[in-house]
Amino acid sequence: MQHFASDNYAPVHPEVMAAIVAVNDGAAVSYGDDPVSARLQDRAAEVFGASARIFPVLNGTGANVISLMAAAPRWGGVIASDCAHIHTDENGAPERVGGLKLLAVPNVAGRIGPDAVDRWTGDLGDVHRAQPAVLSLTQVTELGTVYSVTDLKLLADTAHAAGLRVHIDGSRLANAAATLGVGLREITTDVGADIVSLGAAKNGGMLGEAVVVLSDGVGDAPSDLSEAVPYLRKATMQLASKTRFVSAQLLALLGEAGTPVSGAGEGAPLWLRNAAHSNTMAARLRAGLEAAGLTGPDPAGPAEQTGLRFAYPTEANVVFATLPRAAADRVRAHARFYDWAPGETPDRVEVRWMCAWDTTEADVDEFVAVVAAAL
């Protein structure tokens, strides 16, 4: 059966698997004091800037919780979109484990603007309210949209002006960079982010992500966040004893020291090749559905809604659409995917179709044909 459910379904990329096998030779110091992790640190400084510090962890929720705990005091709050992963899909971990109040603001196609900061900064100094301490931005957003470099810079500047730190949940950061045609530094360090949850598993990794602490803006000095993360990583059970195997995956994706940090074609780092491919497959999927003439009447109009309707722009590796529930069930017999939200009417449903590094053109074309037949 095909899958368009999640990029987490994809297998480990062969280059990542080879990197794991390559470091599985002999003993190595545990808990990150190994040569592979040292090479990863050197590479992180090349990719994100000289002051960057990278800390491998076990999963994305752990990376987010550690990042937010490092960036906020115990009484702090985290401003985030109301559809952010930390708010909707981590079982309250930032609040349960991190002890931080999430301050949700309405999204527009997944994104939030500078007014999200203004909405909560009036609570600063009020002992009765959680104190806004961090602005958390999801890149790519939960709805598959991408913040521009300009938007990220404006959001970070607004947050910093109010005394807040900036966290980027980058579980699909690679896809955003591929969409924007920039390197990872241009949408993290250079826009003013303080700390990043760097995804790997959704982009060809086996397991493990990373917390990346960036500059605090004072010369090349590392942020004080880098002093907190090691202790938080251990306290939250995210420190792997055999860290070299997580580091090897991240290093395979980012590339060894001295190799290009961005680029195009076969010379590009693996993170970019994988992300660009999955983005291209999603664009092909949307284009194929559009070309098949499957879209129905305007949802704002009175006509009966019988066709396919796109819910959001396709800016990364995912397509959101609404269609009749009966048709969605017919498609589900051929490919696994998730229902995302109710549709425009009770007999319709919004679905998410996700592409991954291993999605092929044949997969996409076959899926388009299945959707067409179901409708």
Residue pairs with C-beta under 8 A, 6 or more apart in sequence:
1 334
1 335
1 336
2 334
2 335
2 336
2 363
2 366
2 367
3 9
3 335
3 336
3 337
4 285
4 335
4 336
4 337
4 353
4 354
4 355
4 359
4 367
5 336
5 337
5 338
5 352
5 354
6 202
6 338
6 354
6 356
7 172
7 202
7 203
7 278
7 317
7 354
7 355
7 356
7 357
8 201
8 202
9 336
9 356
10 202
10 204
10 356
10 357
10 358
10 359
11 358
12 20
12 204
12 205
12 206
13 204
13 205
13 252
13 270
13 274
13 357
13 358
15 204
15 252
15 270
16 204
16 205
16 206
16 248
16 249
16 252
16 253
16 270
17 206
18 252
19 248
19 249
19 251
19 252
20 206
20 245
20 248
20 249
22 248
23 36
23 244
23 245
23 248
24 245
28 34
28 35
28 36
28 242
28 244
30 241
30 242
30 243
31 239
31 240
31 241
31 243
32 55
32 56
32 239
32 243
32 247
34 243
34 244
34 247
35 244
36 244
36 247
36 248
36 251
37 56
37 243
37 244
37 247
39 247
39 251
39 256
39 257
40 54
40 56
40 247
40 250
40 251
40 254
41 53
41 54
42 257
43 251
43 254
43 255
43 256
43 257
44 52
44 53
44 54
44 212
44 254
45 51
45 52
46 257
46 258
46 261
47 183
47 184
47 185
47 254
47 261
48 54
48 184
48 185
48 188
48 189
48 196
48 212
48 214
49 185
49 189
49 214
49 215
50 220
51 214
51 215
51 216
51 220
51 221
51 222
51 223
52 189
52 212
52 213
52 214
52 215
52 222
53 212
53 213
53 222
53 226
53 229
54 198
54 210
54 211
54 212
54 213
54 250
55 66
55 210
55 211
55 212
55 213
55 229
55 230
55 233
56 208
56 209
56 210
56 240
56 243
56 246
56 247
56 250
57 63
57 66
57 208
57 209
57 210
57 211
57 233
57 238
57 239
57 240
57 246
58 207
58 208
58 209
58 237
58 238
58 240
58 246
59 201
59 207
59 208
59 209
59 238
60 85
60 169
60 171
60 197
60 199
60 201
60 209
61 90
61 93
62 209
62 236
62 237
62 238
63 197
63 198
63 209
63 210
63 211
63 238
64 85
64 86
64 90
64 93
64 94
64 136
64 167
64 169
64 197
65 90
65 93
65 94
65 97
65 98
65 236
66 211
66 229
66 232
66 233
66 236
66 238
67 167
67 195
67 196
67 197
67 211
67 229
68 78
68 86
68 94
68 98
68 100
68 134
68 136
68 167
69 98
69 99
69 100
69 228
69 232
69 236
70 195
70 211
70 213
70 225
70 228
70 229
70 232
71 133
71 134
71 165
71 167
71 194
71 195
71 225
72 78
72 98
72 100
72 133
72 134
72 165
73 131
73 133
74 99
75 130
75 131
76 100
76 101
76 130
76 131
76 132
76 133
76 134
77 100
77 101
77 102
77 103
77 120
77 123
77 129
77 130
77 131
77 132
77 133
77 134
78 86
78 94
78 100
78 101
78 102
78 103
78 132
78 133
78 134
78 135
78 136
78 167
79 103
79 105
79 116
79 117
79 119
79 120
79 132
79 134
79 135
79 136
79 159
79 164
80 86
80 87
80 102
80 103
80 104
80 105
80 112
80 135
80 136
80 137
80 138
81 87
81 104
81 105
81 106
81 107
81 110
81 111
81 112
81 116
81 137
81 138
81 141
81 142
82 88
82 104
82 105
82 106
82 107
83 107
83 110
83 141
83 142
83 143
84 104
84 136
84 138
84 141
84 142
84 169
85 138
85 142
85 169
85 171
86 93
86 94
86 102
86 136
86 138
86 169
87 102
87 104
88 142
89 142
94 100
94 102
95 101
95 102
97 236
100 130
100 133
100 134
101 130
103 120
103 130
103 132
105 112
105 115
105 116
105 119
105 120
106 112
107 141
107 143
109 141
109 143
109 145
109 312
109 313
110 138
110 141
110 142
110 143
110 144
110 145
110 312
111 141
111 145
111 147
111 151
112 137
112 155
113 151
113 155
114 154
114 155
114 158
116 135
116 155
117 132
117 135
117 155
117 158
117 159
117 162
117 164
118 158
120 132
121 132
121 162
121 164
123 129
123 130
123 131
123 132
124 131
124 132
124 162
124 163
125 131
132 162
132 164
133 164
133 165
134 164
134 165
134 166
134 167
135 155
135 156
135 158
135 159
135 164
135 165
135 166
135 167
136 167
136 168
136 169
137 147
137 152
137 155
137 166
137 167
137 168
137 169
138 168
138 169
138 171
139 146
139 147
139 152
139 168
139 169
139 170
139 172
139 173
139 176
139 187
140 146
140 172
140 173
140 175
140 176
140 179
140 315
140 316
140 317
140 318
141 147
143 311
143 312
143 320
144 282
144 312
144 313
144 314
144 315
144 316
144 317
144 318
144 319
144 320
144 352
145 312
145 313
145 315
145 316
146 175
146 176
146 179
146 180
146 315
146 316
147 155
147 176
147 187
148 180
149 180
149 182
149 186
149 187
149 190
149 191
152 187
152 191
152 192
152 193
153 191
153 192
155 166
156 166
156 191
156 192
156 193
157 192
159 165
159 166
160 166
160 192
165 194
165 195
165 225
166 192
166 193
166 194
166 195
167 193
167 194
167 195
167 196
167 197
168 187
168 188
168 193
168 195
168 196
168 197
169 197
170 176
170 188
170 196
170 197
170 198
170 199
171 197
171 199
171 202
171 209
172 199
172 202
172 203
172 275
172 316
172 317
173 184
173 187
173 188
173 196
173 198
173 199
174 184
174 199
174 203
174 253
174 271
174 272
174 274
174 275
175 203
175 275
175 278
175 279
175 316
175 317
176 187
176 316
177 183
177 184
177 186
177 187
177 262
177 272
177 275
178 272
178 275
178 276
178 279
178 316
179 279
179 315
179 316
180 186
180 187
182 262
183 261
183 262
184 261
184 262
184 271
185 261
188 196
188 212
188 214
189 214
189 215
192 217
193 214
194 213
194 214
194 216
194 223
194 225
195 211
195 212
195 213
195 214
195 223
195 225
196 211
196 212
196 214
197 209
197 210
197 211
197 212
198 209
198 210
198 211
198 212
198 250
199 209
200 208
200 209
200 210
200 249
200 250
200 253
201 207
201 208
201 209
202 356
203 253
203 271
203 274
203 275
203 278
203 357
204 253
204 270
204 271
204 274
204 357
205 249
205 250
205 253
206 249
207 246
207 249
208 240
208 245
208 246
208 249
208 250
210 246
210 250
211 229
211 233
213 222
213 223
213 225
213 226
213 229
214 223
215 221
215 222
215 223
216 222
216 223
216 224
216 225
230 239
233 239
240 246
252 270
253 269
253 270
253 271
253 274
254 269
254 270
254 271
255 261
255 269
255 270
255 271
259 269
260 267
260 268
260 269
261 269
262 268
262 269
262 272
263 269
263 272
266 273
268 276
274 357
275 317
275 357
277 357
277 359
278 316
278 317
278 355
278 356
278 357
278 359
279 316
279 317
279 355
281 317
281 355
281 356
281 359
281 360
281 361
281 363
281 364
282 314
282 316
282 317
282 318
282 319
282 353
282 354
282 355
283 314
284 361
284 364
284 365
285 314
285 319
285 353
285 355
285 364
285 367
285 368
286 310
286 314
286 319
288 364
288 365
288 368
289 295
289 308
289 319
289 321
289 368
289 371
292 368
292 371
292 372
294 307
294 308
294 371
294 372
294 375
295 307
295 308
295 309
295 310
296 303
296 305
296 306
296 307
296 308
296 309
297 303
297 304
297 305
297 306
297 307
299 305
299 309
299 322
299 344
305 324
305 343
305 344
305 345
305 348
306 324
306 375
307 323
307 375
308 321
308 322
308 323
308 371
308 375
309 321
309 322
309 323
309 344
310 319
310 320
310 321
311 320
311 321
311 322
311 340
311 350
312 320
314 320
317 354
317 355
317 356
318 352
318 353
318 354
318 355
319 352
319 353
320 340
320 350
320 351
320 352
320 353
321 350
321 351
321 353
322 343
322 344
322 348
322 349
322 350
322 351
323 343
323 348
323 349
323 351
323 371
323 374
323 375
324 347
324 348
324 349
324 375
325 343
325 347
325 348
325 349
326 347
327 371
327 374
327 375
328 339
328 349
328 351
328 374
330 373
330 374
331 337
331 370
331 371
331 374
334 367
334 370
335 367
335 370
337 351
337 352
337 353
337 354
338 351
338 352
339 349
339 350
339 351
339 352
340 349
340 350
340 351
340 352
341 349
341 350
342 348
342 349
342 350
343 349
343 350
353 367
355 364
